[in-house]
Amino acid sequence: PASFSFAAELFEGLTTARPSVVNALLGSCVHNKAKRLFLFLANHYAYPWTKRIDLDAIDLGRGKRLVTRGGRLDKHYQITVPDAFHAKPK
């Protein structure tokens, strides 16, 4: 979970991401686990720009992905995340 926490800390700085850039990056990314984690963290921190992400244009693949061993499955993005991230953000 240390690397997950580090990723979450980095993500806290994305308060002013441009939706057009985010859409382009997610659309060209080939790693479904990375896309799911990005979208999970964007929703976790409830940034306003998340409303402008075109989810229909992003292929998230199918099936579950293991992000953190011993974590809990997030049913929306089908990834395992640490229990602490199922609570509201600080």
One Martini backbone bead per residue (centre of mass of N, CA, C, O) as a GRO file, in nm:
protein
   90
    1PRO     BB    1   0.048   0.067  -0.006
    2ALA     BB    2   0.273   0.276  -0.052
    3SER     BB    3   0.234   0.322  -0.361
    4PHE     BB    4  -0.059   0.407  -0.341
    5SER     BB    5  -0.015   0.651  -0.158
    6PHE     BB    6   0.172   0.798  -0.352
    7ALA     BB    7  -0.030   0.825  -0.582
    8ALA     BB    8  -0.238   0.984  -0.414
    9GLU     BB    9  -0.055   1.225  -0.352
   10LEU     BB   10  -0.008   1.309  -0.644
   11PHE     BB   11  -0.316   1.346  -0.711
   12GLU     BB   12  -0.373   1.598  -0.529
   13GLY     BB   13  -0.236   1.798  -0.761
   14LEU     BB   14  -0.497   1.764  -0.980
   15THR     BB   15  -0.701   2.019  -0.962
   16THR     BB   16  -0.622   2.150  -1.280
   17ALA     BB   17  -0.709   1.967  -1.490
   18ARG     BB   18  -0.748   1.904  -1.827
   19PRO     BB   19  -0.990   1.735  -1.988
   20SER     BB   20  -0.861   1.711  -2.272
   21VAL     BB   21  -0.599   1.578  -2.172
   22VAL     BB   22  -0.718   1.344  -2.017
   23ASN     BB   23  -0.869   1.217  -2.257
   24ALA     BB   24  -0.617   1.170  -2.431
   25LEU     BB   25  -0.455   0.994  -2.233
   26LEU     BB   26  -0.671   0.773  -2.181
   27GLY     BB   27  -0.711   0.700  -2.488
   28SER     BB   28  -0.386   0.614  -2.524
   29CYS     BB   29  -0.393   0.414  -2.313
   30VAL     BB   30  -0.303   0.051  -2.253
   31HIS     BB   31  -0.361   0.052  -1.932
   32ASN     BB   32  -0.622  -0.046  -1.746
   33LYS     BB   33  -0.521  -0.011  -1.455
   34ALA     BB   34  -0.440   0.289  -1.482
   35LYS     BB   35  -0.717   0.398  -1.565
   36ARG     BB   36  -0.874   0.302  -1.318
   37LEU     BB   37  -0.704   0.444  -1.105
   38PHE     BB   38  -0.742   0.729  -1.204
   39LEU     BB   39  -1.055   0.733  -1.182
   40PHE     BB   40  -1.075   0.663  -0.888
   41LEU     BB   41  -0.915   0.911  -0.779
   42ALA     BB   42  -1.088   1.129  -0.908
   43ASN     BB   43  -1.344   1.043  -0.747
   44HIS     BB   44  -1.231   1.050  -0.460
   45TYR     BB   45  -1.157   1.374  -0.488
   46ALA     BB   46  -1.376   1.531  -0.650
   47TYR     BB   47  -1.319   1.665  -0.913
   48PRO     BB   48  -1.460   1.879  -1.141
   49TRP     BB   49  -1.325   1.755  -1.412
   50THR     BB   50  -1.464   1.466  -1.411
   51LYS     BB   51  -1.733   1.550  -1.564
   52ARG     BB   52  -1.549   1.583  -1.853
   53ILE     BB   53  -1.520   1.287  -1.890
   54ASP     BB   54  -1.508   1.042  -2.154
   55LEU     BB   55  -1.601   0.725  -2.084
   56ASP     BB   56  -1.686   0.609  -2.371
   57ALA     BB   57  -1.373   0.653  -2.487
   58ILE     BB   58  -1.288   0.439  -2.261
   59ASP     BB   59  -1.096   0.153  -2.226
   60LEU     BB   60  -1.121  -0.086  -1.941
   61GLY     BB   61  -1.211  -0.345  -1.997
   62ARG     BB   62  -1.217  -0.667  -1.837
   63GLY     BB   63  -1.247  -0.730  -1.525
   64LYS     BB   64  -1.031  -0.783  -1.274
   65ARG     BB   65  -0.796  -0.589  -1.066
   66LEU     BB   66  -0.478  -0.591  -0.912
   67VAL     BB   67  -0.340  -0.342  -0.696
   68THR     BB   68  -0.398  -0.456  -0.392
   69ARG     BB   69  -0.310  -0.643  -0.151
   70GLY     BB   70  -0.575  -0.685   0.070
   71GLY     BB   71  -0.793  -0.545  -0.056
   72ARG     BB   72  -1.071  -0.376  -0.191
   73LEU     BB   73  -1.335  -0.392  -0.395
   74ASP     BB   74  -1.418  -0.193  -0.660
   75LYS     BB   75  -1.710  -0.211  -0.833
   76HIS     BB   76  -1.681   0.001  -1.059
   77TYR     BB   77  -1.354  -0.061  -1.142
   78GLN     BB   78  -1.240  -0.345  -1.061
   79ILE     BB   79  -1.052  -0.279  -0.800
   80THR     BB   80  -0.799  -0.299  -0.567
   81VAL     BB   81  -0.813  -0.130  -0.251
   82PRO     BB   82  -0.762   0.024   0.014
   83ASP     BB   83  -0.969   0.069   0.277
   84ALA     BB   84  -0.919   0.383   0.316
   85PHE     BB   85  -1.053   0.444   0.013
   86HIS     BB   86  -1.367   0.400   0.102
   87ALA     BB   87  -1.354   0.656   0.220
   88LYS     BB   88  -1.356   0.965   0.267
   89PRO     BB   89  -1.192   1.228   0.203
   90LYS     BB   90  -1.001   1.481   0.367
   0.00000   0.00000   0.00000
